[in-house]
Amino acid sequence: MTQSLSPRVEAVFWFLLTATGYFLLASLSLHATKGADNIAAIWPASGYFLALLLLMPVHARVAAFAGATVASLAANMLGGTPLWTCLAFTFANATEAAVALWMLRRRERGELSFMMPRSVVNFCVAVLAASVVSAVLASALAGTGPSFFLSWLTTVLLGMLIVTPPIVMLARMIGAKALGNTPMMRKAEATAILAAAGLVTILSFSQSQFPITFLPCIAVVAAAYRLGPFGAAAGMLIVAIIASLLTGQGHGPIAAIEDAQKVRIFFLQFYLLALLFTTLPLASLLIGRERLSRRLEQSNRWLLQAEAAALVGHWRVDLVAWTIQWSDQAYRIHGLDPGVPVDVHYSVKQYVAEDGAAVRKVLEEAVRTGQPFEYQGRIRRADGEIRHVKSHGSIETNRSGQPVGIFGTVQDVTETVENARILEAARSAAERVANTDMLTGLPNRRHTLAFLEKALLGARDHGAPLAVAIFDIDHFKRINDSHGHAAGDEVIRRVSQRAKAALREEDMLGRIGGEEFVCILQRSSAQAAEIVAERVRKAVETGTAADPDLPGATISVGLAVYDGEADIEELLHRADQALYAAKREGRNRLRMAA
């Protein structure tokens, strides 16, 4: 407001503004509504001063307190108050402003806002405490009794409660240029509502024949409802000004009360306090409700956007009425237009037969136990397409713990399921590649030895018979040198095919390197293993000899039967020793390990 002024000029500005406004309001209040104790019914100067303190910069507050002190002394002395009493009243008013400002700064971290219920409560607590302190000081210094204390308390309390809020809100709206941005229709509505409040108050307090003091209450509530906290504060200020002036001049139902002036002043104060504590909190709560409504609307928009982006919908089953509600995204997941009537049975029937039974079982169990649930299944959409969906949720219960509803989410996970299938296929393919010899298609060395480890554990733990036969192709280097590596590779492939064909289904054949192979013969006694190994040797010998396009090939075989070896290396070593024995004795033969 005064940012372009120098600090000294700014201090003078706030001094004059405080002193002028305080003096005018104090003088008007004293002459219009003075009571029997020389105290006004409302002391608007206190509210005006507190509003300025909340709006002005910190460095200008000393000048403002000086201006308020001068104005208070002048107004009270002109009103006929003795000097000592003037000093006592001025000190009490200055103290109340300081106490209220201090409490508000402690309770409100930021700027005081009359739009928030919590801030309104803090303001009321602060001004009430300040009013009590002020009344105690004024009573003690002036040497008066409890009646004076109560009169002072209500006077300054009303002044701050009624005058401070509209001044602060109006100043901030002007500073934020909110009035300039307000549509003309809104301004016209506000003017009409506040003017109506003034007219209704004049009608109620200019006559005493008809007791219609409730009409200003209705007018202020209407202003609060339509215009928010500013409407409530402005309407309250209008009612207070008119009611105080007319009552002070002897008009209206309160002035017609046949009792002492003090009683009439107290009744007016009580009326204004009741009206104030009805409308200002109501306006704040209405603003809070409006904000919550906007947040809820925004949250719903974000929820719908998030559901659409994540392909997630939600649903709720009312177990009492046996109805179901779907969100728009739930309809889209099922291939339906939002809003199409659906029932509980239709929702379950959307699942394919084998999955529908599982879904019903999961939901029935969740309702029975009250525990959260989760399931996944396939639905047949309205267009016939099969989609994978996943749902999880919880059971709603009443105060007695009885289930009354089921709330859940539904997500289209078709792409996730398909990606998982592709990933599993890729993993299986990679595993096959990692475990398979590319030349022969047989298990490679790593896979073969891992299989043998498991077979050895089974033999050790359960006593299952186990034998291992190692064989390699006789004179394979000569075949490579004479016929080339391509022919050598083809011989290896042909030998692996013949050997595998000669094995039983439970046996395994793997290539462990070069022209060397391992047969793992499970559940085989020594005699049975020897028969199988010899069948393999003969199959290779006769099979390659019958192929005129390839050089003939034979194999030498070393066989070892499991005999309590500690590991596969020891068992393979025995079989390897038997293989060397077969080679030494002329090749193309089988030898059993000792």
C-alpha positions as CSV (number, residue, x, y, z in Angstrom):
1,M,0.0,0.0,0.0
2,T,2.9,2.4,0.9
3,Q,5.9,0.6,-0.6
4,S,6.9,3.6,-2.7
5,L,7.3,5.9,0.3
6,S,10.4,6.4,2.4
7,P,10.3,4.9,5.9
8,R,9.9,8.3,7.6
9,V,7.1,9.5,5.3
10,E,5.5,6.1,5.6
11,A,5.6,6.4,9.4
12,V,3.9,9.9,9.2
13,F,1.3,8.4,6.9
14,W,0.3,5.6,9.2
15,F,0.4,8.0,12.2
16,L,-2.1,10.3,10.5
17,L,-4.3,7.5,9.2
18,T,-4.5,5.9,12.6
19,A,-5.0,9.1,14.5
20,T,-7.7,10.5,12.2
21,G,-9.7,7.3,11.9
22,Y,-9.4,6.4,15.6
23,F,-10.5,9.9,16.7
24,L,-13.5,10.0,14.3
25,L,-14.7,6.5,15.2
26,A,-14.2,7.0,19.0
27,S,-16.0,10.4,19.0
28,L,-18.9,9.0,16.9
29,S,-19.3,6.0,19.2
30,L,-19.2,8.1,22.4
31,H,-21.8,10.5,21.2
32,A,-24.1,8.0,19.6
33,T,-24.3,5.1,22.1
34,K,-22.7,6.3,25.3
35,G,-24.0,4.3,28.3
36,A,-24.4,5.2,32.0
37,D,-20.8,4.2,32.8
38,N,-19.5,6.7,30.2
39,I,-18.6,3.7,27.9
40,A,-19.9,3.3,24.4
41,A,-22.0,0.2,23.4
42,I,-19.4,-0.5,20.7
43,W,-15.9,0.7,20.4
44,P,-15.1,0.6,16.6
45,A,-11.9,2.4,17.1
46,S,-10.3,-0.8,18.6
47,G,-11.3,-2.8,15.6
48,Y,-10.0,-0.1,13.2
49,F,-6.7,0.1,15.0
50,L,-6.2,-3.7,15.0
51,A,-7.0,-3.9,11.3
52,L,-4.4,-1.2,10.5
53,L,-1.8,-3.1,12.7
54,L,-2.4,-6.2,10.7
55,L,-2.1,-4.4,7.3
56,M,0.8,-2.0,8.0
57,P,4.5,-2.9,7.8
58,V,6.2,-3.7,11.1
59,H,8.4,-0.6,11.2
60,A,5.3,1.7,11.1
61,R,3.6,0.2,14.2
62,V,5.4,2.5,16.7
63,A,4.0,5.5,14.8
64,A,0.6,3.9,14.7
65,F,0.5,3.3,18.5
66,A,1.5,7.0,19.0
67,G,-1.4,8.1,16.7
68,A,-3.9,5.9,18.5
69,T,-2.7,7.2,21.9
70,V,-3.2,10.9,20.8
71,A,-6.5,10.2,19.2
72,S,-7.8,8.2,22.2
73,L,-6.9,10.9,24.7
74,A,-8.5,13.6,22.5
75,A,-11.7,11.7,22.0
76,N,-12.2,10.8,25.6
77,M,-11.4,14.3,26.9
78,L,-13.8,15.9,24.4
79,G,-16.4,13.4,25.7
80,G,-16.0,14.8,29.2
81,T,-13.9,12.0,30.7
82,P,-11.5,13.1,33.5
83,L,-7.7,13.2,32.6
84,W,-6.7,10.2,34.8
85,T,-9.5,8.1,33.4
86,C,-8.6,9.2,29.9
87,L,-5.0,8.0,30.5
88,A,-6.3,4.7,32.0
89,F,-8.6,4.0,29.1
90,T,-6.0,4.9,26.5
91,F,-3.4,2.6,28.1
92,A,-6.0,-0.2,28.2
93,N,-6.9,0.2,24.6
94,A,-3.2,0.3,23.5
95,T,-2.5,-2.8,25.5
96,E,-5.5,-4.7,24.0
97,A,-4.2,-4.0,20.5
98,A,-0.7,-5.2,21.4
99,V,-2.0,-8.4,23.0
100,A,-4.3,-9.2,20.1
101,L,-1.5,-8.6,17.6
102,W,1.0,-10.7,19.6
103,M,-1.4,-13.6,19.9
104,L,-2.3,-13.6,16.2
105,R,1.3,-13.6,15.2
106,R,2.0,-16.6,17.4
107,R,-1.1,-18.6,16.4
108,E,-1.0,-17.7,12.7
109,R,2.2,-18.6,10.9
110,G,1.3,-16.7,7.8
111,E,-1.1,-14.0,6.9
112,L,-4.4,-14.0,8.8
113,S,-7.2,-15.2,6.5
114,F,-10.9,-14.9,7.4
115,M,-11.5,-17.5,4.7
116,M,-10.3,-20.3,6.9
117,P,-12.3,-21.7,9.9
118,R,-9.1,-22.2,11.9
119,S,-8.0,-18.6,11.3
120,V,-11.4,-17.3,12.4
121,V,-11.2,-19.3,15.6
122,N,-7.7,-18.0,16.3
123,F,-8.9,-14.4,15.7
124,C,-11.8,-14.8,18.1
125,V,-9.6,-16.3,20.8
126,A,-7.0,-13.5,20.4
127,V,-9.4,-10.6,20.5
128,L,-11.3,-12.2,23.5
129,A,-8.0,-12.6,25.4
130,A,-7.0,-9.0,24.5
131,S,-10.4,-7.7,25.6
132,V,-10.2,-9.5,29.0
133,V,-6.7,-8.0,29.5
134,S,-7.9,-4.5,28.5
135,A,-11.0,-4.7,30.8
136,V,-8.9,-5.8,33.8
137,L,-6.5,-2.9,33.2
138,A,-9.3,-0.3,32.7
139,S,-11.2,-1.5,35.8
140,A,-8.1,-1.5,38.0
141,L,-6.8,1.8,36.9
142,A,-10.2,3.5,37.0
143,G,-11.1,1.9,40.3
144,T,-14.5,0.5,39.1
145,G,-16.3,-2.8,39.8
146,P,-17.5,-5.9,38.0
147,S,-20.3,-4.1,36.1
148,F,-17.8,-1.8,34.5
149,F,-15.5,-4.7,33.7
150,L,-18.2,-6.5,31.8
151,S,-19.3,-3.4,30.0
152,W,-15.8,-2.6,28.9
153,L,-15.1,-6.2,27.9
154,T,-18.2,-6.4,25.6
155,T,-17.6,-3.0,24.1
156,V,-14.0,-3.5,22.9
157,L,-14.7,-7.1,22.0
158,L,-17.5,-6.1,19.7
159,G,-15.4,-3.3,18.2
160,M,-12.6,-5.7,17.2
161,L,-14.9,-8.6,16.1
162,I,-17.2,-6.4,14.0
163,V,-14.8,-3.8,12.5
164,T,-11.5,-5.6,12.0
165,P,-12.6,-8.4,9.5
166,P,-14.3,-6.2,6.8
167,I,-11.5,-3.6,6.8
168,V,-8.8,-6.3,6.5
169,M,-10.6,-8.2,3.8
170,L,-11.5,-5.1,1.8
171,A,-8.0,-3.8,1.9
172,R,-6.5,-7.1,0.7
173,M,-9.1,-7.3,-2.1
174,I,-8.1,-3.8,-3.2
175,G,-4.4,-4.7,-3.0
176,A,-4.9,-7.8,-5.0
177,K,-7.0,-6.0,-7.5
178,A,-9.7,-8.5,-6.9
179,L,-12.5,-5.9,-7.1
180,G,-11.4,-4.9,-10.6
181,N,-11.5,-8.5,-11.8
182,T,-14.9,-9.2,-10.3
183,P,-17.7,-9.3,-12.9
184,M,-20.2,-6.5,-12.9
185,M,-23.1,-8.8,-12.2
186,R,-21.3,-10.1,-9.1
187,K,-20.7,-6.5,-7.9
188,A,-24.3,-5.7,-8.5
189,E,-25.5,-8.7,-6.5
190,A,-23.2,-7.9,-3.6
191,T,-24.4,-4.2,-3.6
192,A,-28.0,-5.3,-3.6
193,I,-27.6,-7.9,-0.8
194,L,-25.7,-5.4,1.5
195,A,-28.2,-2.6,0.7
196,A,-31.1,-5.0,1.5
197,A,-29.4,-5.8,4.8
198,G,-29.2,-2.1,5.6
199,L,-32.9,-1.5,4.7
200,V,-34.0,-4.5,6.7
201,T,-32.0,-3.3,9.7
202,I,-33.5,0.2,9.4
203,L,-37.0,-1.3,9.2
204,S,-36.3,-3.5,12.3
205,F,-34.7,-0.8,14.5
206,S,-36.7,2.3,13.5
207,Q,-39.9,1.1,15.2
208,S,-40.8,-0.9,18.2
209,Q,-44.4,-1.9,17.3
210,F,-43.4,-5.1,15.5
211,P,-40.6,-7.2,17.1
212,I,-38.8,-8.2,13.8
213,T,-35.1,-8.1,15.0
214,F,-34.7,-11.5,13.5
215,L,-34.8,-10.0,10.0
216,P,-31.3,-8.6,10.1
217,C,-30.1,-12.1,11.1
218,I,-31.6,-13.5,7.9
219,A,-30.1,-10.7,5.8
220,V,-26.6,-11.3,7.2
221,V,-26.9,-15.0,6.8
222,A,-27.9,-14.5,3.2
223,A,-24.9,-12.2,2.7
224,A,-22.7,-14.9,4.2
225,Y,-24.1,-17.6,2.0
226,R,-23.8,-15.6,-1.3
227,L,-20.7,-13.4,-0.6
228,G,-18.7,-15.5,1.8
229,P,-16.8,-14.1,4.8
230,F,-16.6,-10.6,3.4
231,G,-20.4,-10.6,2.9
232,A,-20.9,-11.7,6.5
233,A,-18.4,-9.2,7.9
234,A,-19.7,-6.3,5.8
235,G,-23.4,-7.2,6.5
236,M,-22.5,-7.5,10.2
237,L,-20.8,-4.0,10.2
238,I,-23.9,-2.5,8.5
239,V,-26.3,-4.0,11.0
240,A,-24.1,-2.9,13.9
241,I,-23.8,0.7,12.7
242,I,-27.5,1.1,12.0
243,A,-28.7,-0.8,15.1
244,S,-26.3,1.2,17.4
245,L,-27.2,4.6,16.0
246,L,-31.0,4.0,16.0
247,T,-30.9,2.5,19.5
248,G,-28.7,5.3,20.8
249,Q,-31.3,7.8,19.5
250,G,-34.1,6.0,21.4
251,H,-35.6,4.1,18.4
252,G,-36.4,0.5,18.0
253,P,-37.3,-2.5,20.1
254,I,-34.2,-2.5,22.3
255,A,-34.5,1.2,23.1
256,A,-38.2,0.5,24.1
257,I,-37.1,-1.9,26.9
258,E,-38.3,-0.4,30.2
259,D,-35.2,-0.7,32.2
260,A,-31.9,1.2,32.8
261,Q,-29.8,2.4,30.0
262,K,-27.1,0.0,31.1
263,V,-29.4,-3.0,30.5
264,R,-30.4,-1.7,27.1
265,I,-26.7,-1.4,26.1
266,F,-26.0,-4.9,27.3
267,F,-29.0,-6.3,25.4
268,L,-27.8,-4.5,22.2
269,Q,-24.3,-6.0,22.7
270,F,-25.7,-9.4,23.4
271,Y,-27.8,-9.2,20.2
272,L,-24.8,-8.2,18.1
273,L,-22.5,-10.9,19.6
274,A,-25.1,-13.6,18.9
275,L,-25.5,-12.4,15.3
276,L,-21.7,-12.2,14.9
277,F,-21.0,-15.6,16.2
278,T,-23.7,-17.0,14.0
279,T,-22.7,-15.5,10.7
280,L,-18.9,-15.2,10.6
281,P,-18.2,-18.9,11.4
282,L,-21.0,-19.9,9.1
283,A,-19.4,-17.9,6.2
284,S,-16.0,-19.4,6.9
285,L,-17.5,-23.0,6.9
286,L,-19.3,-22.2,3.7
287,I,-16.0,-21.1,2.1
288,G,-14.4,-24.3,3.4
289,R,-17.2,-26.4,2.0
290,E,-16.8,-24.7,-1.4
291,R,-13.1,-25.3,-1.4
292,L,-13.6,-28.9,-0.5
293,S,-16.2,-29.2,-3.2
294,R,-13.7,-27.8,-5.7
295,R,-10.9,-30.1,-4.5
296,L,-13.3,-33.1,-4.7
297,E,-14.3,-32.1,-8.2
298,Q,-10.6,-31.8,-9.2
299,S,-9.8,-35.1,-7.5
300,N,-12.6,-36.8,-9.4
301,R,-11.2,-35.4,-12.7
302,W,-7.7,-36.6,-11.8
303,L,-9.1,-40.0,-10.8
304,L,-10.9,-40.4,-14.2
305,Q,-7.8,-39.3,-16.1
306,A,-5.6,-41.7,-14.0
307,E,-8.1,-44.5,-14.6
308,A,-8.1,-43.9,-18.3
309,A,-4.3,-43.7,-18.5
310,A,-3.7,-46.8,-16.4
311,L,-6.7,-48.8,-17.8
312,V,-8.1,-49.1,-14.3
313,G,-11.7,-48.7,-13.4
314,H,-13.6,-49.1,-10.1
315,W,-16.8,-50.8,-9.1
316,R,-19.0,-51.2,-6.1
317,V,-21.6,-53.9,-5.2
318,D,-24.3,-52.9,-2.8
319,L,-24.9,-56.2,-0.9
320,V,-28.2,-54.9,0.6
321,A,-29.8,-53.7,-2.6
322,W,-27.9,-56.2,-4.7
323,T,-26.8,-53.6,-7.3
324,I,-23.5,-52.8,-8.9
325,Q,-22.0,-49.5,-10.0
326,W,-19.2,-49.2,-12.6
327,S,-16.9,-46.2,-13.3
328,D,-16.6,-45.1,-17.0
329,Q,-13.3,-46.9,-17.4
330,A,-14.8,-50.1,-16.0
331,Y,-17.4,-49.9,-18.8
332,R,-14.7,-49.4,-21.4
333,I,-12.7,-52.4,-20.1
334,H,-15.8,-54.5,-20.6
335,G,-16.4,-53.1,-24.1
336,L,-19.6,-51.2,-23.1
337,D,-20.7,-47.6,-23.4
338,P,-20.7,-45.8,-20.0
339,G,-24.1,-45.7,-18.4
340,V,-25.4,-49.0,-19.9
341,P,-27.5,-50.8,-17.2
342,V,-25.6,-53.8,-15.7
343,D,-26.3,-56.0,-12.8
344,V,-24.2,-58.2,-10.5
345,H,-25.0,-61.5,-12.4
346,Y,-24.0,-59.8,-15.7
347,S,-20.7,-58.7,-14.2
348,V,-19.8,-62.3,-13.1
349,K,-21.0,-63.9,-16.4
350,Q,-18.5,-61.7,-18.3
351,Y,-15.8,-64.1,-17.1
352,V,-15.1,-67.2,-19.0
353,A,-16.6,-70.3,-17.4
354,E,-13.5,-71.7,-15.6
355,D,-12.5,-68.2,-14.3
356,G,-16.0,-67.2,-13.3
357,A,-16.3,-70.0,-10.7
358,A,-13.0,-68.9,-9.2
359,V,-14.1,-65.3,-9.0
360,R,-17.3,-66.1,-7.3
361,K,-15.4,-68.3,-4.8
362,V,-12.9,-65.5,-4.0
363,L,-15.7,-62.9,-3.5
364,E,-17.8,-65.2,-1.3
365,E,-14.8,-65.9,0.9
366,A,-14.0,-62.2,1.1
367,V,-17.6,-61.4,2.2
368,R,-17.5,-64.2,4.7
369,T,-14.1,-63.2,6.3
370,G,-14.2,-59.4,5.7
371,Q,-10.6,-59.6,4.3
372,P,-9.3,-57.8,1.2
373,F,-9.3,-59.8,-2.0
374,E,-7.5,-60.1,-5.3
375,Y,-8.1,-62.2,-8.4
376,Q,-7.2,-62.3,-12.0
377,G,-9.2,-63.8,-14.9
378,R,-10.4,-63.5,-18.5
379,I,-13.6,-61.7,-19.6
380,R,-15.4,-61.9,-22.8
381,R,-16.2,-58.4,-23.9
382,A,-19.4,-57.3,-25.6
383,D,-17.5,-57.5,-28.9
384,G,-16.4,-61.1,-28.3
385,E,-12.8,-60.2,-27.6
386,I,-11.1,-62.0,-24.7
387,R,-9.3,-59.7,-22.3
388,H,-7.3,-60.5,-19.1
389,V,-8.4,-58.4,-16.1
390,K,-7.1,-58.1,-12.5
391,S,-9.2,-56.9,-9.6
392,H,-8.6,-56.2,-6.0
393,G,-10.6,-54.5,-3.3
394,S,-12.1,-54.7,0.2
395,I,-15.4,-55.3,2.0
396,E,-17.4,-52.5,3.4
397,T,-19.1,-53.1,6.8
398,N,-21.7,-51.2,8.9
399,R,-21.2,-50.3,12.5
400,S,-22.3,-53.8,13.5
401,G,-19.6,-55.3,11.4
402,Q,-22.0,-56.8,8.9
403,P,-20.9,-56.6,5.2
404,V,-22.9,-54.1,3.2
405,G,-20.8,-53.6,0.1
406,I,-17.8,-54.6,-1.9
407,F,-15.5,-52.0,-3.4
408,G,-12.9,-53.0,-6.0
409,T,-10.8,-51.9,-8.9
410,V,-10.6,-53.6,-12.2
411,Q,-7.6,-53.3,-14.5
412,D,-7.1,-54.5,-18.1
413,V,-3.8,-56.5,-17.8
414,T,-4.0,-58.1,-21.2
415,E,-0.8,-56.4,-22.4
416,T,0.9,-57.3,-19.2
417,V,-0.1,-61.0,-19.5
418,E,0.9,-61.1,-23.1
419,N,4.2,-59.4,-22.4
420,A,4.8,-61.9,-19.6
421,R,4.0,-64.8,-22.0
422,I,6.5,-63.4,-24.5
423,L,9.1,-62.8,-21.8
424,E,8.6,-66.4,-20.5
425,A,8.9,-67.7,-24.1
426,A,12.1,-65.6,-24.6
427,R,13.5,-66.8,-21.3
428,S,12.7,-70.4,-22.1
429,A,14.3,-70.0,-25.5
430,A,17.4,-68.3,-24.0
431,E,17.6,-71.1,-21.5
432,R,17.3,-73.7,-24.2
433,V,20.1,-71.9,-26.1
434,A,22.2,-71.7,-23.0
435,N,21.7,-75.4,-22.2
436,T,21.8,-76.8,-25.8
437,D,24.7,-77.8,-28.0
438,M,24.2,-76.0,-31.3
439,L,25.7,-78.7,-33.5
440,T,23.8,-81.7,-32.2
441,G,20.8,-80.3,-30.4
442,L,21.8,-82.3,-27.4
443,P,22.2,-80.9,-23.8
444,N,25.6,-79.1,-23.6
445,R,28.3,-79.7,-21.0
446,R,26.8,-77.3,-18.4
447,H,23.3,-78.8,-18.6
448,T,24.5,-82.4,-18.7
449,L,26.6,-82.0,-15.6
450,A,23.8,-80.2,-13.8
451,F,21.5,-83.1,-14.7
452,L,24.1,-85.5,-13.4
453,E,24.3,-83.6,-10.1
454,K,20.6,-84.1,-9.5
455,A,20.7,-87.7,-10.5
456,L,23.6,-88.3,-8.1
457,L,21.7,-86.7,-5.2
458,G,18.7,-89.0,-6.0
459,A,21.0,-92.0,-6.0
460,R,22.6,-91.0,-2.7
461,D,19.4,-90.0,-0.9
462,H,17.0,-92.6,-2.2
463,G,19.3,-95.4,-3.3
464,A,18.1,-95.1,-7.0
465,P,20.4,-97.0,-9.4
466,L,22.6,-94.8,-11.5
467,A,25.3,-95.4,-14.2
468,V,27.3,-93.1,-16.4
469,A,28.8,-94.0,-19.8
470,I,31.4,-91.8,-21.5
471,F,32.1,-92.4,-25.2
472,D,34.0,-90.6,-27.9
473,I,34.4,-91.2,-31.7
474,D,37.4,-93.4,-32.6
475,H,40.1,-91.7,-34.8
476,F,38.0,-88.6,-35.2
477,K,41.1,-86.4,-36.0
478,R,41.8,-88.8,-38.9
479,I,38.2,-88.3,-40.2
480,N,38.6,-84.5,-40.0
481,D,42.0,-84.5,-41.7
482,S,40.8,-86.9,-44.5
483,H,37.3,-85.6,-45.2
484,G,37.3,-82.1,-43.8
485,H,35.6,-80.4,-40.9
486,A,32.2,-80.3,-42.5
487,A,32.2,-84.0,-42.8
488,G,33.5,-84.3,-39.3
489,D,30.6,-82.1,-38.0
490,E,28.1,-84.3,-39.9
491,V,29.7,-87.4,-38.4
492,I,29.2,-85.9,-34.9
493,R,25.6,-85.1,-35.6
494,R,24.9,-88.6,-37.0
495,V,26.6,-90.3,-34.0
496,S,24.5,-88.2,-31.6
497,Q,21.3,-89.2,-33.4
498,R,22.1,-92.9,-33.5
499,A,23.1,-92.9,-29.8
500,K,20.1,-91.0,-28.6
501,A,17.8,-93.3,-30.6
502,A,19.3,-96.3,-28.8
503,L,18.7,-94.9,-25.3
504,R,15.6,-95.3,-23.1
505,E,13.2,-92.5,-22.4
506,E,14.5,-92.0,-18.9
507,D,18.1,-91.8,-20.0
508,M,20.0,-88.6,-21.1
509,L,22.6,-88.0,-23.7
510,G,24.8,-84.9,-23.7
511,R,27.8,-83.6,-25.6
512,I,30.5,-82.5,-23.2
513,G,33.1,-81.4,-25.7
514,G,34.5,-82.1,-29.1
515,E,33.7,-85.7,-30.0
516,E,33.0,-86.7,-26.4
517,F,29.5,-87.6,-25.1
518,V,28.0,-88.7,-21.8
519,C,25.1,-91.1,-21.3
520,I,23.3,-90.8,-17.9
521,L,21.5,-94.0,-17.3
522,Q,19.0,-93.7,-14.5
523,R,17.3,-96.5,-12.6
524,S,19.8,-98.9,-14.2
525,S,21.5,-101.8,-12.5
526,A,25.1,-102.7,-13.6
527,Q,23.8,-105.4,-16.0
528,A,21.0,-103.2,-17.5
529,A,23.4,-100.3,-17.9
530,E,25.9,-102.5,-19.7
531,I,23.2,-103.7,-22.1
532,V,22.1,-100.2,-22.9
533,A,25.7,-98.9,-23.4
534,E,26.5,-101.8,-25.7
535,R,23.3,-101.1,-27.6
536,V,24.4,-97.5,-28.1
537,R,27.9,-98.7,-29.4
538,K,26.3,-101.1,-31.9
539,A,23.8,-98.5,-33.1
540,V,26.6,-96.0,-33.9
541,E,28.7,-98.7,-35.6
542,T,25.9,-100.1,-37.9
543,G,24.2,-96.7,-38.5
544,T,27.2,-94.9,-39.8
545,A,28.4,-97.8,-41.8
546,A,25.1,-97.9,-43.6
547,D,25.5,-94.3,-44.8
548,P,27.5,-94.2,-48.1
549,D,27.9,-90.4,-48.0
550,L,29.8,-90.4,-44.7
551,P,33.0,-92.1,-43.5
552,G,32.3,-94.9,-41.1
553,A,32.6,-94.2,-37.4
554,T,32.8,-96.2,-34.2
555,I,32.9,-95.3,-30.6
556,S,34.7,-96.5,-27.5
557,V,32.6,-96.6,-24.3
558,G,33.6,-96.4,-20.6
559,L,30.9,-97.3,-18.2
560,A,30.8,-96.6,-14.4
561,V,28.0,-97.6,-12.0
562,Y,27.4,-95.4,-9.0
563,D,29.1,-96.9,-6.0
564,G,28.8,-94.2,-3.3
565,E,31.0,-91.6,-5.0
566,A,31.0,-88.2,-3.2
567,D,30.6,-86.1,-6.3
568,I,30.1,-86.4,-10.1
569,E,33.8,-85.7,-10.8
570,E,34.7,-88.9,-9.0
571,L,32.0,-90.9,-10.9
572,L,33.0,-89.4,-14.3
573,H,36.7,-90.1,-13.5
574,R,35.9,-93.8,-13.1
575,A,34.0,-93.8,-16.4
576,D,36.8,-91.9,-18.1
577,Q,39.4,-94.5,-16.9
578,A,37.2,-97.3,-18.4
579,L,37.0,-95.3,-21.7
580,Y,40.9,-95.2,-21.8
581,A,41.0,-98.9,-21.2
582,A,38.6,-99.5,-24.2
583,K,40.9,-97.4,-26.4
584,R,44.0,-99.2,-25.3
585,E,42.4,-102.5,-26.1
586,G,41.7,-101.6,-29.7
587,R,38.7,-99.2,-29.7
588,N,35.1,-99.8,-30.8
589,R,34.4,-101.6,-27.6
590,L,32.8,-101.2,-24.1
591,R,34.7,-101.5,-20.9
592,M,33.2,-101.4,-17.4
593,A,35.0,-99.5,-14.6
594,A,36.4,-101.5,-11.8
